Amino acid sequence: MPVFIYSAKTVTGEIQTGNVDLPNREAVIGYLRRQRLIPVTVREKPKDISFALGRRVKMKETVHFTRQFATMVNSGLPLVQCLEILGQQTENKFLATTIKEVQADVESGATLADALRNHPRVFTELYVNMVAAGEAGGILDTVLLRLSVFLEKNEALVRKVKGAMIYPAVILAVAVIAVTVLLIFVIPTFENMFSSVNLTLPAPTRLVIWMSDALQTYWWLMLGLAAAAVYSIRMYYKTSAGRLALDRLMLRVPVLGDLLRKTAVARFTRTLGTLLSSGVSILDGLEITARTAGNRVIHDAVMRSRSSIAGGETIAEPLKQSGVFPPMVTQMINVGEQTGTIDEMLDKIADFYDDEVDTAVEALLAAMEPLLIVFLGVVVGGMIVSMYLPIFDMINVVGQ
């Protein structure tokens, strides 16, 4: 029996989505009406979607789709025709299939936002809500253009942070490989040489030899402990208290914490400013922004701001109390609230912190490079020197 994907409105106007196994589309519509639901979209779930090539949609492809869509809508082309053209010219097969399904839903009478909501792997909640606001306000082309600009800047921000992490990750990987090779292949050679000589070994040499023996004998236990530690941390991070504790810890790490904080501020202000300027309500905008914060400390601060404004108070005060947002940010947001230009103020803050992220990345790399070089020198160089200490003793004995 085929599986049908549906979205329907309740009597209060809320959208519900789900799957149901029924013989045909008419049976699904009848089932929904018996549940006192108004069908919006009903379509059969594609059987080969899991085998489609290019199942992952890159941000660059989403930006390209959004910008082209905005241009077509601005030119006066009907939505269905825009989607048909975009579906035909998109190279990513998964994205092309998704666009065709969105087109089918729109042809069936669904709004564009409702059609996009059925594809959360491609279109985020932020994306869908902005489109809904654009449709309601009759400025869909403007909203789509804002979306493409927002996605481009967000992608650039993520790329900067990832780029800053690559260098230390590579250095640490090289250090682990170098130490492993020394302990497994080089140290045993020295150990055999020393065992043939009746010589008391220095403490550093004995320590390195012990590490080599332990790695060769109990490598399976070490791998198991490392895997268990990673798994435990991941499970702990999935808990509410664990995520809050680890996210708070990351924000307190020297240099790296400053980068993460500035990145979070830039993402928060850019996201909320884009949502508000597109017509999304302040309460919905704060809720969406909190879910896309990427840090539990930021999430909690934003949700407290949402509760504050729902109670008739300001956004700025809870953000100030969180200790994450700098005074300049909270003061500018406060000024924006008082003057009614909070969306413009948020965009200005985001532009400023985009530059601050660049500075923080440079500071991180400048601090990490000498630290990593010293780390490599101490670890690898220390092991080599430890192996040569007995040789120096042997030379002294022979010289006497």
TAFEN-V955883 format. One record per backbone hydrogen bond with DSSP energy under -1.0 kcal/mol. NH is the residue of the N-H (numbers start at 0). CO is the residue of the C=O. E is the energy in kcal/mol with one decimal. If there is no record, write none. Layout:
NH,CO,E ; NH,CO,E
This chain:
3,19,-2.8 ; 4,42,-3.2 ; 5,17,-2.6 ; 6,40,-2.2 ; 7,15,-2.8 ; 8,37,-2.6 ; 9,13,-2.6 ; 12,9,-1.6 ; 15,7,-3.3 ; 17,5,-1.9 ; 19,3,-1.9 ; 27,23,-1.5 ; 28,24,-2.3 ; 29,25,-2.4 ; 30,26,-2.2 ; 31,27,-2.5 ; 32,28,-2.2 ; 33,29,-1.9 ; 34,30,-1.1 ; 35,32,-1.6 ; 36,31,-2.3 ; 37,8,-2.9 ; 39,6,-2.8 ; 40,6,-1.9 ; 42,4,-2.3 ; 44,2,-3.3 ; 50,47,-1.2 ; 51,48,-1.1 ; 61,57,-1.9 ; 62,58,-2.6 ; 63,59,-2.3 ; 64,60,-2.4 ; 65,61,-2.6 ; 66,62,-2.6 ; 67,63,-2.2 ; 68,64,-2.5 ; 69,65,-2.3 ; 70,66,-2.0 ; 71,67,-2.4 ; 72,68,-2.5 ; 73,69,-2.4 ; 74,70,-1.3 ; 75,72,-1.4 ; 76,71,-1.8 ; 81,77,-2.4 ; 82,78,-2.7 ; 83,79,-2.2 ; 84,80,-2.3 ; 85,81,-2.5 ; 86,82,-2.5 ; 87,83,-1.6 ; 88,84,-1.7 ; 89,85,-1.1 ; 95,91,-2.6 ; 96,92,-2.4 ; 97,93,-2.2 ; 98,94,-2.6 ; 99,95,-2.1 ; 100,96,-1.9 ; 101,97,-2.3 ; 102,98,-2.6 ; 103,99,-2.2 ; 104,100,-2.0 ; 105,101,-2.4 ; 106,102,-2.4 ; 107,103,-1.2 ; 108,105,-1.5 ; 109,104,-2.1 ; 114,110,-2.2 ; 115,111,-2.4 ; 116,112,-2.1 ; 118,115,-2.1 ; 121,118,-1.5 ; 122,118,-2.7 ; 127,123,-2.4 ; 128,124,-2.6 ; 129,125,-2.1 ; 130,126,-2.1 ; 131,127,-2.4 ; 132,128,-2.2 ; 133,129,-2.3 ; 134,130,-2.6 ; 135,131,-2.3 ; 136,132,-2.1 ; 138,133,-2.1 ; 142,138,-2.4 ; 143,139,-2.6 ; 144,140,-2.0 ; 145,141,-2.3 ; 146,142,-2.6 ; 147,143,-2.3 ; 148,144,-2.0 ; 149,145,-2.8 ; 150,146,-3.0 ; 151,147,-2.1 ; 152,148,-2.3 ; 153,149,-2.6 ; 154,150,-2.4 ; 155,151,-2.2 ; 156,152,-2.0 ; 157,153,-2.4 ; 158,154,-2.4 ; 159,155,-1.9 ; 160,156,-1.9 ; 161,157,-2.6 ; 162,158,-2.4 ; 163,159,-1.8 ; 164,160,-1.1 ; 165,161,-1.1 ; 168,164,-1.7 ; 169,165,-2.5 ; 170,166,-2.3 ; 171,167,-2.5 ; 172,168,-2.1 ; 173,169,-2.5 ; 174,170,-2.4 ; 175,171,-2.5 ; 176,172,-2.4 ; 177,173,-2.7 ; 178,174,-2.6 ; 179,175,-2.3 ; 180,176,-2.5 ; 181,177,-2.3 ; 182,178,-2.5 ; 183,179,-2.2 ; 184,180,-2.6 ; 186,181,-3.2 ; 189,185,-1.4 ; 190,186,-2.5 ; 191,187,-2.3 ; 192,188,-1.6 ; 193,189,-2.6 ; 194,190,-2.2 ; 196,193,-1.5 ; 198,196,-2.0 ; 205,201,-2.2 ; 206,202,-2.3 ; 207,203,-2.1 ; 208,204,-2.5 ; 209,205,-2.4 ; 210,206,-2.2 ; 211,207,-2.2 ; 212,208,-2.6 ; 213,209,-2.6 ; 214,210,-2.4 ; 215,211,-2.2 ; 216,212,-2.1 ; 217,213,-3.1 ; 221,217,-2.2 ; 222,218,-2.6 ; 223,219,-2.0 ; 224,220,-2.6 ; 225,221,-2.6 ; 226,222,-2.6 ; 227,223,-2.6 ; 228,224,-2.4 ; 229,225,-2.4 ; 230,226,-2.7 ; 231,227,-2.6 ; 232,228,-2.4 ; 233,229,-2.3 ; 234,230,-2.5 ; 235,231,-2.6 ; 236,232,-2.4 ; 237,233,-1.2 ; 242,238,-2.6 ; 243,239,-1.9 ; 244,240,-2.4 ; 245,241,-2.7 ; 246,242,-2.5 ; 247,243,-2.1 ; 248,244,-2.1 ; 249,245,-2.4 ; 250,246,-1.6 ; 255,253,-3.2 ; 256,252,-2.5 ; 258,254,-1.8 ; 259,255,-2.6 ; 260,256,-2.4 ; 261,257,-2.2 ; 262,258,-2.4 ; 263,259,-2.4 ; 264,260,-2.4 ; 265,261,-2.4 ; 266,262,-2.5 ; 267,263,-2.7 ; 268,264,-2.6 ; 269,265,-2.2 ; 270,266,-2.6 ; 271,267,-2.6 ; 272,268,-2.3 ; 273,269,-2.1 ; 274,270,-2.3 ; 275,271,-2.6 ; 276,272,-2.2 ; 278,275,-1.4 ; 279,274,-2.2 ; 284,280,-2.8 ; 285,281,-2.2 ; 286,282,-1.9 ; 287,283,-2.5 ; 288,284,-2.5 ; 289,285,-2.3 ; 290,286,-1.7 ; 291,287,-1.2 ; 292,289,-1.2 ; 298,294,-2.7 ; 299,295,-2.7 ; 300,296,-1.9 ; 301,297,-2.6 ; 302,298,-2.4 ; 303,299,-2.0 ; 304,300,-1.7 ; 305,301,-2.1 ; 306,302,-2.2 ; 307,303,-2.2 ; 308,304,-2.6 ; 309,305,-2.0 ; 310,306,-1.3 ; 311,308,-1.3 ; 312,307,-2.7 ; 318,314,-1.2 ; 319,315,-2.3 ; 320,316,-2.2 ; 321,317,-1.2 ; 322,319,-1.0 ; 329,325,-1.8 ; 330,326,-2.6 ; 331,327,-2.2 ; 332,328,-2.4 ; 333,329,-2.2 ; 334,330,-2.3 ; 335,331,-2.4 ; 336,332,-2.3 ; 337,333,-2.1 ; 338,334,-2.1 ; 339,335,-1.1 ; 340,335,-1.6 ; 344,340,-2.3 ; 345,341,-2.5 ; 346,342,-1.8 ; 347,343,-2.0 ; 348,344,-2.3 ; 349,345,-2.5 ; 350,346,-2.4 ; 351,347,-2.2 ; 352,348,-2.6 ; 353,349,-1.6 ; 354,350,-1.2 ; 355,351,-1.6 ; 356,352,-2.1 ; 357,353,-1.4 ; 358,354,-1.9 ; 359,355,-2.6 ; 360,356,-2.6 ; 361,357,-2.1 ; 362,358,-2.3 ; 363,359,-2.4 ; 364,360,-2.5 ; 365,361,-2.4 ; 366,362,-2.0 ; 367,363,-2.7 ; 368,364,-2.2 ; 370,366,-1.1 ; 371,367,-3.0 ; 372,368,-2.1 ; 373,369,-2.5 ; 374,370,-2.4 ; 375,371,-2.8 ; 376,372,-2.5 ; 377,373,-2.8 ; 378,374,-2.6 ; 379,375,-2.1 ; 381,377,-1.2 ; 382,378,-1.8 ; 383,379,-2.0 ; 384,380,-2.6 ; 385,381,-2.1 ; 386,382,-1.4 ; 387,383,-1.3 ; 388,384,-1.3 ; 391,387,-2.0 ; 392,388,-1.8 ; 393,389,-2.5 ; 394,390,-2.2 ; 395,391,-2.1 ; 396,392,-2.2 ; 397,393,-2.4 ; 398,394,-2.3 ; 399,395,-1.2
